[in-house]
Every structure is written in structure tokens, then in C-alpha cells.
Amino acid sequence: MSELPKLSVHRVEARGALAWLRSASPQARRALVAASLGWMLDSFDVMLYSLVLASLMSDLGLSKETAGVLGSISLISAAVGGIAFGIFADRYGRTRALMTSMLLYAISTAACGFAHSRIQLAVCRTFVGFGMGGEWASGAALVSEAWPDEHRGKALGLMQSSWAVGYALAALTAALVMPLGGWRAVFFVGVLPAFVTLWIRRGVREPRAWREVQSALKPTAHNVTEIFKGKLLKLTLVITLMNSCTLFAWWGFNVWVPAYLSLPISQGGLGLSVRAMTALVVVMQVGMWCGYITFGLLSDAVGRKRTYVAFLLAAAMLMVAYSTTRLTLVLFLLGPFVAFFGTGYYTGFGTVTAEIYRTQVRATAQGFTYNVGRIASAAAPFAVGSLAQRHGFGIAFQLAALAFVFAAALWIWIPETRGWRLDQS
């Protein structure tokens, strides 16, 4: 008799935990689904390169430095795409920008399968990056404006968590398709996101906040320089630098993890099979997904700043531990925690910038602060690849860990934005 009430209480809590999601309007949920699908398929297409990198290097005769340069090219073009699509989204709409960016990266990923030289591959990866950068800026603005203040962190956390799903799907696709058709066939599968844009066009409206601002503005009223004026100048620069450090760490580590696991021991890798590498990567995505969701919950509960700093410092320590072990079992155990803390903070990117900048320039600001960070982070694949070539992956990955520490220190100058209402004037 005494245990029955306890069971009832647990059921009520489980229902209450999702009440914020069920209470949202249908349009808000559709916006979340659209942005989540875009980000999931963005991850799917982008990470295919990392997952086939070892085979691609062998087939095209690429060195670690060259492979790193190709990764850097994608990040530089992503920065350009993010800034351009951010401005596009502020002027012409979040959903239009979302669909255009998805079409671009889907078609360009499939085109990578036809590349027969490093130049051809570089051109294709440039357009993949351009679309990749544009998707995040438009999707983050769409979700930020569709959801209320008290649930914004959780909604963006759910959106960001779809990256882990896309990465895991990419790993499974590579494991299933590569043995049958090689790395080229894996890239051909990357065209699938193009079909999702048909649903977005029919089912997702522009956020009310954006529509109201558009009706009150003249076509020339979008002043993109606003993010560099007054007090916003310092915030824009610090947030951009903080994002640069976190993106440097993430791309420097994650672009090379699959190759680190699968390259022969004679080349500095661990010499694991494709199946073992895939299993390790998929397990990491479980931790990554949980990290995104947990960050959103914690940032809404205790604040953006505390959650951010805790995640970044934990990520730095765990990344050092991951890079100094060669035992497969230990890698299985550490991997989810590295991904949990080393990626979960991504949820905060859209949340903090949405709360600092006005609707007129919100997507522009998000595109700038996030994607200019990619320009700095574009050096990461090359830097880590070069260090790995000369000193081994252990030292190379510790460089990425140091970038997390710098990012945490920059939060001294970033305010706590939890509870700030979006300025829709």
C-alpha cells in the first residue's frame, strides 16, 4: 500500500518533465522540428567526410596536412555562409534561409562522391561548408523566436541534440555503405536532406516576431552594423572569440577522432577496425545527445554562465584523459563523457545571442558570432593534423583541450542572460 503513491508521483513527474514541450503552439513545435531536422542532416552530411577520411586519404593519396587543409576549407566557407545566410534570414525570412542552405549542402555533399582530385574535392567541400554555416544561423533564430523565454534553452537544447543523431546516422551509414560501394557511395547518400525542404516549405511559417518587425520596417532598415555599436561591440567581440576557442577545440578533436581510431599504429593511430571505430563514434553520440539536452535544462534552471563554464572545464580535462589512453575499453567508457561536456555547450550559442541582440539583427548576430569563430577554428584540422604528424595525436588533442580552457576564461566578460526577454520592437 505504501509504495503505490510513490509510483503515482513518478508518473506525474515524468509527464511534467515534458509539459513545456506539449504546451507549446503547433507552429512552435513545427519550427523546432524543422530546425532540428536541418541541424541533424547538416551533421549527417558534414561528418561523412570525417568518417571516410582514412579511406579517402588512401585512395586520393592525401597526407594528414592536406586532409586537414580540406577540413579547414569547409570551416572557412561555413563562416562565410553563416554570415551571409544570417543577413539573408533577417531580411527575407528564417525558413527561406533554412531551405536554401539545406539544398546547398545536400547537393554539394553528393557531388563530393564524383571528385577525383584534391582540387575537385576542395571545391565541393567549399559549397558544403557554405550551406552548413547558413543552416545554423537561420535555424537558431527560428527556434529562438518561436519559443517563450522560460523554455528557450530547453528548445534550443533539443534542436542542438539532433546533431548527435545526425552524426550517429552518418557513422552507421558509413559502416553499412562503405564496404559495399566505397567512400564515394557514402557521399551519394548525403543528397537525402534535399527532400526535407519540401515539408519545411509547406508546414513551417515565419516566426511572429520576425513578421511583426518586417511589417514595421522599411526594406533598407536592416542595419547590420548595429552589432558593433556601443556596448554591443565588446560583447560581439568577446562572444566571437569565445566561440572561436570552442569551435577550434571541437573541430580539432572531432575531425580527427575517426582517423585516430582507425589509422594503423605505424601512422600514429590505434589500428581499430571500421566496426570498432564506428561503435566508438556511435557511443560518443549518445553522450553528445545527453549533453545537449542537459545543458538546455541546466541553463534554464541555474543560468547560462555557470553551465557554460562547468561544461568547458570538464571537457578540457576529459579530452586530455581520452588522448592519453590506448585501451579500447577505456575509450568506450570515456567517449560518452568527452562528448557530453565537449559538445553540450553548443546549446548555449543560440540561446545567449538570441537574448542579447534585437530581432532586426538577431540572425545576423548569431551568424557573425558563431561563424566568424569558424574562421579561427578553420586552423584546427590543419594544426591538429600537423602536430599529429610530428608529435602524435596525444599532444595534438591536448592543444584542443587548451582552447576549451581559454573559452571558459572569456566568460568573465559575458553577462548572465537567463530570464532576459527577447526585444521584438
C-alpha positions in Angstrom: 0.0 0.0 0.0 2.7 2.4 0.9 4.5 2.0 -2.5 1.5 2.9 -4.7 1.6 6.7 -4.0 5.3 6.7 -4.9 4.7 5.1 -8.3 1.9 7.7 -8.9 4.2 10.6 -8.1 6.9 9.3 -10.5 4.3 9.2 -13.3 3.2 12.7 -12.6 6.9 13.9 -12.7 7.5 12.2 -16.0 4.5 13.9 -17.5 5.6 17.2 -16.0 9.1 17.0 -17.4 7.6 17.2 -21.0 4.9 19.7 -20.2 6.9 22.6 -21.6 7.0 20.7 -25.0 3.3 19.8 -25.0 2.2 23.2 -24.0 3.8 24.9 -27.0 1.8 26.0 -30.0 1.7 23.7 -33.1 3.7 26.4 -35.0 6.4 26.4 -32.3 6.7 22.7 -32.5 6.9 22.7 -36.3 9.6 25.3 -36.1 11.6 23.1 -33.7 11.1 20.0 -35.8 12.2 21.9 -39.0 15.4 23.4 -37.3 16.2 20.0 -35.7 15.9 18.1 -39.0 18.1 20.8 -40.7 20.7 20.5 -38.0 20.6 16.7 -37.8 21.0 16.4 -41.6 23.7 19.1 -41.5 25.6 16.9 -39.1 25.0 13.9 -41.2 26.4 15.4 -44.4 29.3 17.2 -42.7 30.6 14.3 -40.6 30.5 11.9 -43.6 33.9 13.4 -44.5 35.5 12.6 -41.2 34.1 9.1 -41.2 35.5 8.2 -44.7 38.7 10.2 -44.2 41.1 7.3 -43.7 39.8 5.6 -46.9 39.7 8.8 -48.9 43.3 9.7 -47.9 44.5 6.3 -49.2 42.5 6.5 -52.4 43.4 10.0 -53.4 46.9 9.9 -51.9 46.4 12.7 -49.4 48.7 13.5 -46.5 47.4 14.4 -43.0 48.2 18.0 -43.7 46.3 18.0 -47.0 43.3 16.3 -45.4 43.4 18.9 -42.6 43.5 21.7 -45.1 40.4 20.3 -46.8 38.7 20.3 -43.4 39.8 23.8 -42.8 38.4 24.9 -46.2 34.9 23.7 -45.2 35.1 25.7 -42.0 36.2 28.9 -43.7 33.4 28.6 -46.2 31.0 27.8 -43.3 31.9 31.1 -41.7 31.2 33.0 -44.9 27.9 31.1 -45.4 26.9 31.7 -41.8 27.4 35.4 -42.1 25.7 35.6 -45.5 22.7 33.5 -44.5 22.3 35.3 -41.2 21.8 38.6 -43.1 19.6 36.8 -45.6 17.4 35.4 -42.8 17.0 38.8 -41.2 15.9 40.3 -44.4 14.0 37.6 -46.3 13.0 35.1 -43.6 14.2 32.3 -41.4 12.5 29.4 -43.3 13.7 30.6 -46.7 17.3 30.7 -45.5 16.9 27.3 -43.8 15.6 25.6 -47.0 18.3 27.2 -49.3 21.1 26.2 -47.0 19.9 22.6 -46.7 19.6 22.3 -50.5 23.1 23.6 -50.9 24.9 21.3 -48.5 22.9 18.2 -49.6 23.7 18.6 -53.3 27.3 19.6 -52.6 27.8 16.5 -50.4 26.6 14.2 -53.2 29.0 16.0 -55.6 31.9 15.0 -53.3 31.4 11.4 -54.5 32.4 12.4 -58.0 35.7 14.1 -57.0 38.9 12.5 -58.5 41.4 15.1 -57.3 42.1 17.2 -54.2 41.1 20.3 -56.2 37.7 18.9 -57.1 37.1 17.7 -53.5 38.1 21.2 -52.2 35.5 22.9 -54.4 32.8 20.5 -53.3 33.7 20.9 -49.6 33.6 24.7 -50.0 30.0 24.6 -51.0 29.2 22.0 -48.3 30.6 24.4 -45.7 28.7 27.4 -47.1 25.4 25.6 -46.7 26.4 24.2 -43.3 27.1 27.6 -41.9 23.9 29.0 -43.2 21.7 26.3 -41.7 22.6 27.0 -38.1 22.1 30.8 -38.2 18.6 30.5 -39.7 17.6 27.5 -37.6 18.7 29.0 -34.3 16.9 32.3 -35.0 13.7 30.4 -36.0 13.6 28.4 -32.7 14.7 31.3 -30.5 11.8 33.4 -31.7 9.2 30.7 -31.8 9.6 29.7 -28.1 8.9 31.6 -24.9 11.8 32.9 -22.7 11.4 30.3 -19.9 11.7 27.4 -22.4 14.2 28.8 -24.9 17.2 27.0 -23.5 15.4 23.6 -23.5 14.1 24.1 -27.0 17.5 25.0 -28.4 19.0 22.1 -26.5 16.6 19.7 -28.2 17.5 21.3 -31.6 21.2 21.0 -30.9 20.8 17.4 -29.8 19.8 16.5 -33.3 23.5 17.0 -34.3 24.4 13.8 -32.3 21.6 11.9 -34.1 22.9 13.0 -37.4 26.5 12.1 -36.5 25.4 8.6 -35.4 23.3 8.1 -38.5 26.4 9.2 -40.6 28.5 6.6 -38.7 26.0 3.9 -39.3 25.7 4.9 -43.0 29.5 4.8 -43.4 29.7 1.4 -41.8 26.9 -0.1 -44.0 27.6 1.6 -47.3 31.4 1.9 -47.4 32.0 -1.9 -47.5 29.6 -2.2 -50.4 30.3 0.9 -52.5 33.3 2.7 -51.0 33.6 6.2 -49.8 32.0 7.7 -53.0 28.8 5.9 -52.3 28.7 7.2 -48.8 28.8 10.8 -50.1 26.0 10.0 -52.6 23.7 9.2 -49.7 24.2 12.8 -48.5 21.7 14.1 -51.0 18.8 12.9 -48.9 18.4 16.2 -46.8 17.2 17.9 -50.0 13.9 16.2 -49.8 13.2 17.5 -46.3 13.0 21.1 -47.6 9.7 20.2 -49.3 8.0 19.7 -45.9 9.6 22.8 -44.5 8.2 24.9 -47.4 4.7 23.6 -46.8 4.5 23.3 -43.0 6.6 26.0 -41.3 5.7 29.7 -41.1 8.0 32.6 -40.3 8.0 33.4 -36.6 5.5 36.1 -35.4 8.4 38.2 -34.0 10.1 38.4 -37.4 6.8 39.1 -39.3 5.9 41.9 -36.9 9.3 43.6 -37.3 9.2 43.2 -41.0 5.8 44.9 -41.3 7.1 47.9 -39.4 10.5 48.3 -41.2 11.4 49.8 -44.5 13.4 47.4 -46.8 16.6 49.4 -46.0 16.1 49.4 -42.2 18.3 46.4 -41.5 21.5 47.9 -40.2 23.9 45.0 -39.8 26.4 47.4 -38.2 24.2 47.6 -35.1 26.0 44.6 -33.5 29.3 46.7 -33.5 27.8 49.8 -31.8 28.0 51.0 -28.2 28.0 48.3 -25.6 27.3 45.6 -28.2 30.8 46.0 -29.7 32.6 44.5 -26.7 30.0 41.7 -26.3 30.2 40.9 -30.0 34.0 40.6 -29.9 34.1 38.6 -26.7 31.4 36.2 -27.8 33.0 35.7 -31.2 36.4 35.0 -29.5 34.8 32.5 -27.1 33.0 30.7 -29.9 36.3 30.7 -31.8 38.0 28.8 -29.0 35.2 26.3 -28.5 34.9 25.7 -32.2 38.7 25.3 -32.6 38.6 22.6 -29.8 35.6 20.8 -31.2 36.7 20.6 -34.8 40.3 19.9 -34.0 39.2 16.9 -32.0 36.2 15.6 -33.8 37.5 15.8 -37.4 40.4 13.6 -36.4 38.9 11.1 -33.9 37.7 8.6 -36.5 41.1 8.7 -38.3 42.9 8.5 -34.9 40.9 5.3 -34.1 41.2 3.7 -37.5 44.7 4.6 -38.8 47.4 2.0 -38.5 49.6 2.1 -35.4 52.6 2.8 -37.6 50.9 6.1 -38.6 50.1 7.1 -35.1 46.5 5.7 -34.9 45.1 2.9 -32.9 44.6 0.5 -35.8 40.9 -0.3 -35.0 38.6 -1.9 -37.5 35.9 0.1 -39.2 33.3 -1.7 -37.0 35.2 -0.9 -33.8 35.7 2.7 -34.9 32.0 3.1 -35.7 30.9 1.6 -32.4 33.2 4.1 -30.5 31.8 7.0 -32.5 28.2 6.0 -32.0 28.7 5.6 -28.3 30.1 9.1 -28.2 27.0 10.4 -29.9 24.8 9.1 -27.0 26.8 11.2 -24.6 26.7 14.1 -27.0 22.9 13.9 -27.3 22.5 13.8 -23.5 24.9 16.8 -23.2 22.8 19.0 -25.5 19.6 18.2 -23.6 21.2 18.6 -20.1 22.8 21.9 -21.0 19.5 23.3 -22.0 17.8 22.1 -18.8 20.6 23.4 -16.6 21.0 26.7 -18.3 17.2 27.4 -17.8 17.5 26.3 -14.2 20.8 27.8 -12.9 21.9 30.1 -15.6 23.8 30.2 -18.9 27.2 31.3 -17.5 27.6 28.7 -14.7 26.5 25.9 -17.1 28.8 27.0 -19.8 32.0 27.3 -17.7 31.4 24.0 -16.0 30.9 22.2 -19.3 34.0 23.8 -20.9 36.4 23.0 -18.0 35.1 19.4 -17.7 35.6 19.0 -21.4 39.2 20.1 -21.3 40.1 17.6 -18.5 38.2 14.7 -20.1 39.8 15.4 -23.6 43.3 15.1 -22.0 42.3 11.8 -20.4 40.9 10.5 -23.8 44.1 11.5 -25.7 46.4 9.7 -23.3 44.9 6.2 -23.4 45.1 3.5 -26.0 42.9 0.9 -24.3 39.7 0.3 -26.3 37.6 -0.4 -23.1 38.7 2.9 -21.5 37.9 4.8 -24.8 34.4 3.3 -24.7 33.9 4.5 -21.1 35.4 7.9 -21.6 33.9 8.7 -25.0 30.4 9.5 -24.0 31.6 11.8 -21.2 34.0 13.6 -23.5 31.2 14.1 -26.0 28.7 15.1 -23.2 30.8 18.0 -21.9 32.8 18.7 -25.1 29.7 19.3 -27.2 26.8 20.0 -24.9 27.7 23.7 -24.6 26.7 24.2 -28.3 23.2 24.6 -27.0 24.2 27.9 -25.4 25.4 29.5 -28.7 21.9 30.3 -29.9 20.4 31.0 -26.5 22.8 33.7 -25.4 23.0 35.5 -28.7 19.2 35.4 -29.1 18.8 37.1 -25.7 21.4 39.8 -26.3 20.5 41.0 -29.8 17.3 42.5 -31.2 15.0 40.8 -33.7 16.2 43.1 -36.6 19.7 41.8 -36.4 19.3 38.6 -34.4 20.2 36.1 -37.2 22.9 38.4 -38.4 24.5 38.5 -34.9 24.1 34.7 -34.5 25.6 34.2 -37.9 28.5 36.5 -37.2 29.5 35.5 -33.7 29.2 31.8 -34.5 30.6 31.7 -37.9 33.5 34.1 -37.6 34.5 31.7 -34.9 34.7 29.1 -37.6 37.3 31.2 -39.4 39.6 30.9 -36.4 38.6 27.3 -35.9 39.4 26.6 -39.6 43.0 26.3 -38.4 42.2 23.4 -36.1 42.1 20.5 -38.6 45.4 21.6 -40.1 47.0 22.4 -36.7 46.0 19.1 -35.1 46.9 17.2 -38.3 50.3 18.8 -38.4 51.0 18.2 -34.7 49.8 14.6 -35.0 52.2 14.1 -38.0 55.2 15.3 -35.9 54.4 14.6 -32.3 51.4 12.2 -32.3 47.7 12.5 -31.7 48.1 12.8 -27.9 49.9 16.2 -28.0 47.6 17.3 -30.8 44.4 16.7 -28.9 45.8 18.4 -25.8 46.0 21.6 -27.9 42.3 21.4 -28.5 41.8 20.9 -24.7 43.7 24.1 -24.0 41.3 26.0 -26.3 38.4 25.0 -24.0 40.2 26.5 -21.0 40.6 29.8 -22.8 36.9 29.8 -23.8 35.9 29.3 -20.2 38.1 32.2 -19.1 36.3 34.6 -21.5 33.1 34.2 -19.7 34.4 36.8 -17.2 33.2 39.5 -19.7 29.9 37.8 -20.8 26.8 38.6 -18.8 24.2 36.2 -17.4 21.2 36.3 -19.8 18.8 33.8 -18.2 15.4 35.5 -17.9 16.1 38.2 -20.5 13.1 38.7 -22.7 13.6 39.0 -26.5 13.4 42.5 -27.8 10.9 42.4 -30.5 10.5 46.1 -31.0 
